[in-house]
Amino acid sequence: MQCPSNNFFRYNTTLCACNPGYFYNTTDNTCSPATSSGADEFLVGSGVDYSINIPANLFSFDTIKKFTQSQAVFLETTLVLLASWLVFCFFVRFGKLGDGTTLWFQIRWWISRLDVSFATRHWLDDQKVVKKRKTELGGTFSIASWILFIGLFAALLYQIISMRTVEVHTVIATNAPDLASFHNDMEFNITTISTMTCSNLQGLSTLVTGNPGFINYRTAPLSTLVNFTCENTTTGPTISLKCNDCQLLRDNLYISWQFVDLPNMPAMAVGFEFKLSARDPRHKKHVSFVSGALKNGSTNSAKFVTYRGRDPNILQFNLFPRIYRTKHDLKLIQPLFHDFLPGSSHSETNQLQASLQRPADGLVNMTLYVNYLSSYIVEIDNQSTLGPVGFLADVGGLYCISIVIFFYLMVQFEYRFKRFRSEDRVMRSIRNRRKAQERWNKLRKYVSFTWGPGILASEDKAFVERECCNCFAVPKRRKRTTMDHISFNTTKASTPGAKVVHDVNCKEENNRNSSSMHSNNTDTPQHDIPLPPSLEIMPGSEISIQEIHKNLKNLYEYNVMLRDKLVTTRSMINALTSKASAASSSDQRHQ
């Protein structure tokens, strides 16, 4: 390699090498510190996810977790909504009730209709029958209790989803048939962080099983168990060991290889990256793995080091056979990183320089040690943290807490302030009085239009040619109308000036007609039709059934009086008509 611009030294007078802990970067011709390709810590994946399967088209729990990292978010939101509702109801109470037509009355009335939780639990005097009451205070606290309950319920659901289930591990002893049932596809990748290439690789051909020195010690060609390849990467050579449908029957496995010196390419490394994965061929979506990086600081010493020499660097892994009962008895081997025993290494520049000048140190020894824990099998099962009975108990407890808190506040308010005890009666009285007044006005208009001509001005000119001011004038016959054709114009009837002028004109016309008719018949009496009776309601009090009976009685008597006058008037008109016809016939005879 060319001599870099920094962090290097010379050996053999003409060759260059990077300082301990640095490797040559061919891109910018510099010596860079050992860094991993994104794995700064060891990662372990079991290949099985215990999260609740929620349809993605509804919502994703992982998306919710980005915005809500704890239950505190739900509780804070609940408190904000609760405070906003209570403040709104507090300021609404400053609005005047008036006569029941104001906007404030409508808002306060509908708040009282929301009293769904405390309608039968208000303040009651002794020896009184329990009755349903809907008050503004009860409506405020009812909605407040439901806001609190919904917020606490959302926090409970978040807790259930986040806690998910408890993973229970049970260790059982194994035998040969149990181990023979484990068939996994396994792959091991280890990258030696260096400037070396696959040309420096030697000795990757032998598989050792058992323990050296014991009776179970065996050697075999590596190709009988795995397929191995080497690939050059930007960070160094990567050794890949793949085994399809592996059936591991030995506890200990050893695989060794070396990187040796080549001309102008010495054998030295500054770190290692690894990833070991296992997959069940029947359930390929479940992959268990372990990955990590071994570099400066991974050993007991945090010094920058370069690995070179005859002592091997040993990477030890443990394999755990697992059976997942809740995944249709999924049998998966879980790899775990156990230990790293560093081999020959140099942390000082002069030591590394001397090693590069010794041909006996011209290699990097690597050993992969796999310990298959075949004596036991781990059975994994799931237990729910909360059953249906416990869930219902929690929901019921949250509801009781929400109701009791605001029920206590309502009792205290009604106990200390007596006006809260009768506020439902006050609002119902105002509303009933307004409804009764509206209905009575409609009834008066109907009666006036039907039996009292001249009281209300007609809007349909085709019905009447002119208004009748007295009962003696014979107007054009009015067409029969129903309530569907009646249109009330309250502005015309409610104008005092127009009404006074109308009464004066009617009186003058009645006097003229009376005097003319008196000359023909001195015994003809004068008939004046009084106005319909008005609604008698005492201001500031609730309308009673006696007042309603009294007003209906007055209206009935008025209708009877109108009928009598109508009969009398018709008799008089018939008499006048007969007299007029007799007079005209006598005049014709005289002529």
C-alpha positions as CSV (number, residue, x, y, z in Angstrom):
1,M,0.0,0.0,0.0
2,Q,1.0,3.6,-0.4
3,C,2.1,5.6,2.6
4,P,-1.0,7.4,4.0
5,S,-1.0,11.0,5.0
6,N,-1.3,10.5,8.8
7,N,-1.3,7.9,11.6
8,F,1.3,5.6,10.0
9,F,4.8,4.3,10.5
10,R,7.5,2.6,8.3
11,Y,8.9,-0.9,8.5
12,N,11.5,-2.7,6.5
13,T,12.7,0.8,5.5
14,T,10.3,1.0,2.5
15,L,7.0,-0.3,3.6
16,C,4.2,1.6,5.4
17,A,1.6,0.5,8.0
18,C,-1.1,2.2,10.0
19,N,-0.7,2.7,13.8
20,P,-2.3,0.2,16.2
21,G,-6.1,0.5,16.0
22,Y,-6.1,2.1,12.5
23,F,-6.5,0.5,9.1
24,Y,-5.8,1.8,5.6
25,N,-8.7,3.5,3.8
26,T,-8.1,3.3,0.1
27,T,-10.7,5.9,-0.8
28,D,-8.9,8.9,0.7
29,N,-5.5,7.3,1.3
30,T,-5.7,7.8,5.1
31,C,-5.5,5.6,8.2
32,S,-8.9,5.5,9.8
33,P,-9.8,4.2,13.3
34,A,-11.7,0.9,13.5
35,T,-15.4,1.5,13.2
36,S,-18.2,-1.0,12.6
37,S,-20.8,-0.8,9.9
38,G,-23.5,0.5,12.1
39,A,-23.4,-2.1,15.0
40,D,-22.1,-0.3,18.0
41,E,-23.6,-2.8,20.4
42,F,-24.7,-6.4,20.5
43,L,-28.2,-7.1,19.1
44,V,-30.3,-10.2,19.8
45,G,-33.5,-11.1,18.1
46,S,-35.7,-14.1,19.1
47,G,-37.6,-14.1,15.8
48,V,-41.0,-14.2,17.6
49,D,-43.1,-11.0,18.2
50,Y,-45.6,-11.2,21.0
51,S,-47.4,-7.9,20.2
52,I,-51.2,-7.9,19.8
53,N,-52.1,-8.4,16.1
54,I,-54.0,-5.2,15.3
55,P,-55.2,-4.7,11.7
56,A,-52.9,-2.2,10.0
57,N,-55.8,-0.4,8.3
58,L,-57.2,0.6,11.7
59,F,-54.1,1.9,13.4
60,S,-50.5,0.8,14.2
61,F,-49.4,0.6,17.8
62,D,-45.9,1.4,16.8
63,T,-47.1,4.7,15.3
64,I,-49.0,5.5,18.5
65,K,-45.9,4.9,20.5
66,K,-44.0,7.6,18.5
67,F,-46.4,10.2,20.0
68,T,-47.2,8.6,23.3
69,Q,-44.2,7.2,25.1
70,S,-46.0,6.7,28.4
71,Q,-49.4,6.8,30.1
72,A,-48.6,10.4,31.2
73,V,-49.7,11.7,27.8
74,F,-53.2,10.2,28.2
75,L,-53.5,11.5,31.7
76,E,-52.3,15.0,30.8
77,T,-54.8,15.2,27.9
78,T,-57.6,14.0,30.2
79,L,-56.8,16.7,32.7
80,V,-56.7,19.4,30.0
81,L,-60.1,18.4,28.7
82,L,-61.6,18.1,32.1
83,A,-60.4,21.5,33.2
84,S,-61.6,23.1,29.9
85,W,-65.1,21.6,30.4
86,L,-65.4,22.7,34.1
87,V,-64.1,26.3,33.2
88,F,-66.7,26.5,30.4
89,C,-69.6,25.4,32.6
90,F,-68.4,27.9,35.3
91,F,-68.5,30.9,33.0
92,V,-71.8,29.8,31.5
93,R,-73.5,30.1,34.9
94,F,-72.9,33.8,34.8
95,G,-75.3,34.1,31.9
96,K,-78.8,35.3,32.8
97,L,-81.8,32.9,32.4
98,G,-84.2,35.7,31.4
99,D,-87.6,34.6,30.2
100,G,-86.2,31.4,28.6
101,T,-85.5,32.8,25.1
102,T,-81.9,33.9,25.6
103,L,-78.9,31.9,24.3
104,W,-77.5,31.5,27.8
105,F,-80.7,29.8,28.9
106,Q,-80.6,27.4,26.0
107,I,-76.9,26.5,26.7
108,R,-77.6,26.0,30.5
109,W,-80.8,24.1,29.7
110,W,-78.9,21.6,27.5
111,I,-76.1,21.2,30.0
112,S,-78.8,20.2,32.5
113,R,-80.1,17.6,30.0
114,L,-76.7,16.0,30.1
115,D,-77.2,14.9,33.7
116,V,-77.2,11.2,33.0
117,S,-75.1,9.9,36.0
118,F,-76.6,11.8,38.9
119,A,-80.3,12.3,37.9
120,T,-81.6,10.4,40.9
121,R,-78.8,11.1,43.3
122,H,-79.2,14.8,44.1
123,W,-79.9,16.4,47.4
124,L,-83.3,15.2,48.8
125,D,-85.1,16.3,52.0
126,D,-86.0,13.6,54.5
127,Q,-89.2,11.5,53.8
128,K,-89.4,12.6,50.2
129,V,-90.0,10.3,47.3
130,V,-86.9,9.8,45.1
131,K,-87.5,11.5,41.8
132,K,-85.4,12.1,38.7
133,R,-83.9,15.5,38.5
134,K,-81.7,17.0,35.8
135,T,-79.8,20.0,37.0
136,E,-77.1,22.1,35.5
137,L,-74.6,21.1,38.2
138,G,-75.4,17.4,37.7
139,G,-74.9,17.8,33.9
140,T,-71.6,19.4,34.5
141,F,-70.3,16.7,36.8
142,S,-71.8,13.9,34.7
143,I,-69.8,14.9,31.6
144,A,-66.8,15.5,33.8
145,S,-67.0,12.0,35.2
146,W,-67.2,10.6,31.7
147,I,-64.2,12.6,30.5
148,L,-62.2,11.3,33.4
149,F,-63.4,7.7,32.9
150,I,-62.6,7.7,29.1
151,G,-59.1,9.2,29.8
152,L,-58.3,6.6,32.5
153,F,-59.8,3.8,30.2
154,A,-57.5,4.9,27.3
155,A,-54.5,4.8,29.7
156,L,-55.5,1.3,30.8
157,L,-55.7,0.1,27.2
158,Y,-52.3,1.6,26.5
159,Q,-50.9,-0.2,29.5
160,I,-52.4,-3.5,28.4
161,I,-51.1,-3.2,24.8
162,S,-47.6,-2.0,25.9
163,M,-47.2,-4.7,28.5
164,R,-48.6,-7.3,26.1
165,T,-48.0,-10.8,27.5
166,V,-45.6,-12.4,29.9
167,E,-43.1,-14.8,28.3
168,V,-42.8,-18.0,30.5
169,H,-39.7,-20.1,30.0
170,T,-39.7,-23.7,31.1
171,V,-36.5,-25.8,31.0
172,I,-37.0,-29.5,30.3
173,A,-34.4,-32.3,30.0
174,T,-33.9,-33.7,26.5
175,N,-33.0,-36.9,24.8
176,A,-31.8,-37.8,21.3
177,P,-35.3,-37.9,19.6
178,D,-36.0,-34.4,20.9
179,L,-32.8,-33.0,19.5
180,A,-33.3,-34.8,16.2
181,S,-36.5,-32.9,15.7
182,F,-34.7,-29.6,15.4
183,H,-34.0,-28.7,11.8
184,N,-32.9,-25.1,11.2
185,D,-31.2,-23.2,8.4
186,M,-28.2,-21.5,10.0
187,E,-25.9,-18.8,8.6
188,F,-22.7,-17.3,10.2
189,N,-21.0,-14.2,8.8
190,I,-17.8,-12.8,10.3
191,T,-16.0,-9.8,8.8
192,T,-12.4,-9.1,9.7
193,I,-12.0,-5.3,9.8
194,S,-8.7,-4.8,7.9
195,T,-7.0,-4.0,4.6
196,M,-6.7,-7.8,3.9
197,T,-8.6,-9.6,1.2
198,C,-9.8,-13.2,0.7
199,S,-6.3,-13.9,-0.8
200,N,-4.9,-13.8,2.7
201,L,-7.3,-16.7,3.8
202,Q,-5.9,-20.1,4.5
203,G,-6.9,-23.3,6.5
204,L,-10.7,-23.0,6.3
205,S,-11.4,-26.7,5.6
206,T,-11.7,-28.7,8.9
207,L,-14.5,-29.2,11.4
208,V,-13.7,-30.3,14.9
209,T,-16.4,-31.8,17.2
210,G,-16.3,-32.7,20.9
211,N,-13.6,-31.6,23.3
212,P,-9.9,-32.0,22.5
213,G,-8.4,-34.7,24.7
214,F,-11.7,-36.5,25.4
215,I,-13.2,-39.6,23.9
216,N,-15.8,-37.7,21.9
217,Y,-13.2,-35.7,20.0
218,R,-13.7,-36.0,16.2
219,T,-12.5,-34.2,13.1
220,A,-14.2,-34.0,9.7
221,P,-14.2,-32.0,6.5
222,L,-16.0,-28.7,6.9
223,S,-18.0,-29.3,3.7
224,T,-19.8,-32.3,5.4
225,L,-21.7,-29.7,7.6
226,V,-21.7,-26.3,6.0
227,N,-21.0,-24.5,2.8
228,F,-18.4,-21.7,3.2
229,T,-17.5,-18.8,1.0
230,C,-15.3,-15.6,1.3
231,E,-16.3,-12.2,0.0
232,N,-14.3,-9.0,-0.2
233,T,-16.0,-5.9,1.3
234,T,-14.9,-2.3,1.9
235,T,-14.1,-3.2,5.6
236,G,-12.4,-6.5,4.9
237,P,-12.9,-10.1,4.0
238,T,-16.2,-11.7,5.1
239,I,-16.4,-15.4,5.8
240,S,-19.9,-16.9,5.3
241,L,-20.8,-20.3,6.7
242,K,-24.3,-21.7,5.6
243,C,-26.0,-24.8,6.7
244,N,-29.4,-25.7,5.2
245,D,-31.6,-28.0,7.3
246,C,-28.9,-28.5,9.9
247,Q,-29.3,-31.3,12.4
248,L,-26.8,-30.6,15.3
249,L,-26.0,-33.7,17.3
250,R,-22.8,-32.6,18.9
251,D,-22.4,-30.2,21.9
252,N,-19.2,-28.5,20.8
253,L,-18.1,-27.4,17.3
254,Y,-14.8,-25.8,16.4
255,I,-14.0,-24.1,13.0
256,S,-10.6,-22.4,12.5
257,W,-8.9,-20.4,9.8
258,Q,-6.0,-18.0,9.3
259,F,-5.0,-14.9,7.4
260,V,-1.4,-14.9,6.4
261,D,1.1,-12.3,5.1
262,L,1.2,-11.6,1.3
263,P,3.7,-9.3,-0.4
264,N,2.9,-5.7,0.4
265,M,-0.3,-7.0,2.3
266,P,0.6,-8.0,5.8
267,A,-1.9,-10.0,7.9
268,M,-3.3,-7.8,10.7
269,A,-6.8,-6.7,11.8
270,V,-8.3,-4.0,14.0
271,G,-11.7,-5.6,14.8
272,F,-14.4,-8.1,13.9
273,E,-18.1,-7.9,13.0
274,F,-20.4,-11.0,13.2
275,K,-23.9,-12.1,12.7
276,L,-25.3,-15.6,13.4
277,S,-28.9,-16.4,12.4
278,A,-31.2,-19.4,12.5
279,R,-34.5,-20.0,10.7
280,D,-37.1,-22.7,10.8
281,P,-37.6,-24.0,7.2
282,R,-41.3,-24.5,8.0
283,H,-41.8,-21.0,9.3
284,K,-39.4,-18.8,7.4
285,K,-40.8,-15.5,8.7
286,H,-39.3,-16.3,12.2
287,V,-35.6,-15.6,12.3
288,S,-33.5,-15.6,15.5
289,F,-30.1,-13.9,15.3
290,V,-27.3,-12.3,17.3
291,S,-25.0,-9.6,15.8
292,G,-22.4,-7.3,17.1
293,A,-18.9,-5.8,16.7
294,L,-15.6,-6.4,18.4
295,K,-13.1,-3.6,18.2
296,N,-11.2,-1.2,20.4
297,G,-12.6,-1.2,23.9
298,S,-14.4,-4.6,23.5
299,T,-11.7,-6.2,25.6
300,N,-10.6,-5.3,29.1
301,S,-8.3,-2.7,27.8
302,A,-9.7,0.3,26.0
303,K,-6.5,0.9,24.1
304,F,-6.3,1.0,20.3
305,V,-5.0,-2.4,19.3
306,T,-4.1,-4.4,16.2
307,Y,-4.6,-8.2,16.2
308,R,-1.6,-10.1,14.8
309,G,0.3,-13.1,15.9
310,R,0.0,-16.9,16.5
311,D,-2.4,-16.9,19.5
312,P,-6.0,-17.4,18.1
313,N,-8.9,-15.0,18.5
314,I,-11.8,-17.1,19.8
315,L,-15.4,-16.1,19.3
316,Q,-17.7,-18.3,21.4
317,F,-21.4,-18.7,20.8
318,N,-24.1,-20.7,22.6
319,L,-27.1,-22.3,20.8
320,F,-30.3,-22.7,22.7
321,P,-33.0,-25.1,21.3
322,R,-36.4,-23.5,21.9
323,I,-40.0,-24.6,21.4
324,Y,-42.6,-21.9,21.1
325,R,-45.9,-23.5,22.1
326,T,-48.1,-20.6,21.1
327,K,-46.6,-20.6,17.5
328,H,-47.8,-24.1,16.6
329,D,-44.8,-25.7,18.4
330,L,-42.2,-23.7,16.4
331,K,-38.8,-25.2,17.0
332,L,-36.1,-22.5,16.6
333,I,-32.5,-22.4,17.7
334,Q,-31.6,-19.2,19.5
335,P,-27.9,-18.1,19.0
336,L,-26.3,-16.0,21.7
337,F,-22.8,-14.4,21.8
338,H,-21.0,-15.8,24.9
339,D,-17.4,-14.6,24.9
340,F,-14.5,-13.2,23.0
341,L,-11.0,-14.3,23.8
342,P,-8.5,-11.9,22.1
343,G,-5.4,-13.5,20.6
344,S,-2.1,-11.9,19.9
345,S,-2.4,-8.1,19.7
346,H,-0.3,-5.0,19.8
347,S,-1.1,-1.6,21.2
348,E,2.2,0.1,20.8
349,T,3.7,1.3,17.5
350,N,7.2,-0.1,18.1
351,Q,5.7,-3.6,19.1
352,L,3.6,-3.7,15.9
353,Q,6.6,-2.5,13.8
354,A,8.7,-5.4,15.3
355,S,6.0,-7.9,14.6
356,L,5.7,-6.9,11.0
357,Q,9.4,-7.5,10.6
358,R,9.2,-11.1,12.0
359,P,7.9,-13.7,9.5
360,A,6.8,-16.0,12.4
361,D,4.1,-13.4,13.4
362,G,2.7,-13.1,9.9
363,L,-0.8,-14.4,10.5
364,V,-4.1,-13.7,12.2
365,N,-5.6,-16.8,13.8
366,M,-9.4,-17.1,14.0
367,T,-11.4,-19.8,15.8
368,L,-15.2,-20.1,15.9
369,Y,-16.4,-22.0,19.0
370,V,-20.1,-23.1,19.0
371,N,-21.5,-24.6,22.1
372,Y,-24.8,-26.5,21.5
373,L,-26.7,-26.7,24.8
374,S,-28.3,-30.0,24.0
375,S,-28.9,-31.2,27.5
376,Y,-32.0,-29.0,27.9
377,I,-34.8,-27.6,25.8
378,V,-36.5,-24.3,26.6
379,E,-40.2,-24.3,26.2
380,I,-41.7,-20.8,25.7
381,D,-45.3,-20.1,26.4
382,N,-47.3,-16.9,26.8
383,Q,-49.4,-15.9,29.7
384,S,-51.7,-12.9,29.5
385,T,-51.0,-10.2,32.1
386,L,-54.7,-9.5,32.4
387,G,-57.6,-11.9,32.0
388,P,-61.2,-11.0,31.1
389,V,-62.3,-10.9,34.7
390,G,-59.4,-8.7,35.7
391,F,-60.0,-6.4,32.8
392,L,-63.7,-5.9,33.7
393,A,-62.7,-5.4,37.3
394,D,-60.2,-2.6,36.3
395,V,-62.8,-1.0,34.0
396,G,-65.4,-1.1,36.8
397,G,-63.0,0.3,39.3
398,L,-62.1,3.2,37.0
399,Y,-65.8,3.9,36.4
400,C,-66.6,3.9,40.2
401,I,-63.7,6.2,40.9
402,S,-64.8,8.7,38.3
403,I,-68.4,8.7,39.5
404,V,-67.6,8.8,43.2
405,I,-65.2,11.8,42.9
406,F,-67.8,14.0,41.2
407,F,-70.7,12.7,43.2
408,Y,-68.9,13.8,46.3
409,L,-68.3,17.2,44.9
410,M,-72.0,17.5,43.8
411,V,-73.2,16.5,47.3
412,Q,-70.9,19.1,48.9
413,F,-72.1,21.9,46.6
414,E,-75.8,21.1,47.2
415,Y,-75.2,20.8,50.9
416,R,-73.5,24.1,51.3
417,F,-75.5,26.1,48.7
418,K,-79.2,25.7,49.0
419,R,-79.9,27.3,45.6
420,F,-78.4,24.3,43.9
421,R,-81.1,22.1,45.4
422,S,-83.9,23.8,43.4
423,E,-82.2,25.0,40.3
424,D,-83.9,22.3,38.2
425,R,-87.3,23.5,39.4
426,V,-86.4,27.1,38.5
427,M,-85.3,26.2,35.0
428,R,-88.3,23.9,34.3
429,S,-90.6,26.7,35.6
430,I,-89.2,29.2,33.2
431,R,-89.3,26.8,30.3
432,N,-92.8,25.6,31.0
433,R,-94.1,29.2,31.4
434,R,-92.5,30.1,28.0
435,K,-94.0,27.1,26.3
436,A,-97.5,27.7,27.9
437,Q,-97.3,31.4,26.7
438,E,-96.5,30.3,23.2
439,R,-99.2,27.8,23.0
440,W,-101.8,30.2,24.6
441,N,-100.9,32.8,22.0
442,K,-101.5,30.4,19.2
443,L,-104.8,29.4,20.7
444,R,-105.9,33.1,21.1
445,K,-104.9,33.8,17.5
446,Y,-106.9,30.8,16.3
447,V,-110.0,31.8,18.3
448,S,-109.7,35.5,17.2
449,F,-109.4,34.6,13.6
450,T,-112.2,32.1,13.6
451,W,-114.9,33.7,15.8
452,G,-113.8,37.2,16.3
453,P,-113.5,39.1,12.9
454,G,-111.8,42.4,13.1
455,I,-109.5,41.4,15.9
456,L,-106.8,40.3,13.5
457,A,-106.2,41.8,10.0
458,S,-106.7,39.3,7.2
459,E,-103.7,38.7,5.0
460,D,-105.7,37.0,2.2
461,K,-107.6,39.7,0.3
462,A,-109.6,37.1,-1.5
463,F,-111.3,36.0,1.7
464,V,-112.9,39.3,2.8
465,E,-113.6,42.5,0.9
466,R,-113.4,44.6,4.0
467,E,-113.2,44.3,7.7
468,C,-116.4,44.0,9.6
469,C,-116.6,46.6,12.3
470,N,-120.0,45.5,13.7
471,C,-122.2,42.5,13.7
472,F,-125.0,44.4,11.7
473,A,-123.0,44.9,8.5
474,V,-123.2,41.9,6.2
475,P,-119.8,41.2,4.6
476,K,-119.1,39.1,1.6
477,R,-119.2,35.4,2.6
478,R,-115.8,34.2,3.7
479,K,-114.4,31.1,2.2
480,R,-114.1,28.1,4.5
481,T,-110.5,27.9,5.7
482,T,-108.6,25.5,7.9
483,M,-105.6,25.9,10.2
484,D,-103.3,25.0,7.3
485,H,-104.2,28.2,5.4
486,I,-104.1,30.6,8.4
487,S,-101.1,32.9,8.5
488,F,-100.6,35.1,11.6
489,N,-99.1,38.5,11.4
490,T,-98.3,39.5,14.9
491,T,-96.9,42.8,13.9
492,K,-100.2,44.1,12.6
493,A,-102.2,43.0,15.6
494,S,-99.7,44.2,18.1
495,T,-99.4,47.8,16.8
496,P,-101.3,49.9,19.4
497,G,-101.8,52.9,17.1
498,A,-103.5,50.8,14.4
499,K,-105.6,49.0,16.9
500,V,-106.9,52.3,18.5
501,V,-107.7,53.8,15.0
502,H,-109.5,50.6,14.1
503,D,-111.5,50.6,17.3
504,V,-112.5,54.3,16.8
505,N,-113.5,53.8,13.2
506,C,-115.5,50.7,14.2
507,K,-117.3,52.6,17.0
508,E,-118.2,55.5,14.6
509,E,-119.6,53.1,12.0
510,N,-121.5,51.2,14.6
511,N,-123.1,54.4,15.9
512,R,-124.2,55.4,12.4
513,N,-125.6,52.0,11.7
514,S,-127.3,51.9,15.1
515,S,-128.9,55.3,14.6
516,S,-130.2,54.3,11.1
517,M,-131.5,51.0,12.4
518,H,-133.0,52.7,15.4
519,S,-135.1,54.9,13.1
520,N,-136.6,51.7,11.6
521,N,-136.7,49.7,14.7
522,T,-136.4,51.4,18.0
523,D,-136.4,48.2,19.9
524,T,-133.2,46.9,18.3
525,P,-130.5,46.7,20.9
526,Q,-126.8,47.6,20.2
527,H,-124.4,44.8,20.3
528,D,-120.7,45.3,21.1
529,I,-118.4,42.3,20.8
530,P,-115.7,42.3,23.5
531,L,-112.1,41.3,23.0
532,P,-111.1,37.6,23.8
533,P,-109.9,37.1,27.3
534,S,-106.2,37.5,27.9
535,L,-103.9,34.9,29.5
536,E,-103.6,35.5,33.3
537,I,-100.2,34.4,34.6
538,M,-98.6,35.8,37.7
539,P,-95.1,37.1,36.8
540,G,-92.2,35.3,38.6
541,S,-94.2,32.2,39.5
542,E,-94.8,28.8,38.0
543,I,-98.0,28.3,36.1
544,S,-100.4,26.0,37.9
545,I,-103.1,23.7,36.7
546,Q,-105.7,25.9,38.4
547,E,-104.6,28.9,36.2
548,I,-104.9,26.7,33.1
549,H,-108.4,25.6,34.1
550,K,-109.4,29.2,34.8
551,N,-108.1,30.4,31.4
552,L,-109.9,27.6,29.6
553,K,-113.1,28.4,31.4
554,N,-112.9,32.1,30.4
555,L,-112.3,31.0,26.8
556,Y,-115.3,28.7,26.9
557,E,-117.5,31.4,28.3
558,Y,-116.3,33.8,25.6
559,N,-117.2,31.3,22.9
560,V,-120.7,30.8,24.4
561,M,-121.2,34.6,24.4
562,L,-120.1,34.8,20.7
563,R,-122.5,32.0,19.8
564,D,-125.4,33.8,21.5
565,K,-124.6,37.0,19.8
566,L,-124.3,35.2,16.5
567,V,-127.8,33.7,16.9
568,T,-129.3,37.1,18.0
569,T,-127.7,38.9,15.1
570,R,-128.9,36.3,12.6
571,S,-132.4,36.6,13.9
572,M,-132.3,40.4,13.6
573,I,-130.9,40.3,10.1
574,N,-133.7,37.9,9.1
575,A,-136.3,40.2,10.7
576,L,-134.9,43.3,8.9
577,T,-134.8,41.4,5.6
578,S,-138.4,40.4,5.9
579,K,-139.4,43.9,6.8
580,A,-137.5,45.4,3.9
581,S,-139.1,43.0,1.5
582,A,-142.6,43.7,2.9
583,A,-142.0,47.5,2.6
584,S,-140.8,47.2,-1.0
585,S,-143.9,45.1,-2.0
586,S,-146.2,47.7,-0.4
587,D,-144.5,50.5,-2.3
588,Q,-145.0,48.6,-5.5
589,R,-148.7,48.2,-4.8
590,H,-149.1,51.9,-4.1
591,Q,-147.4,52.7,-7.3
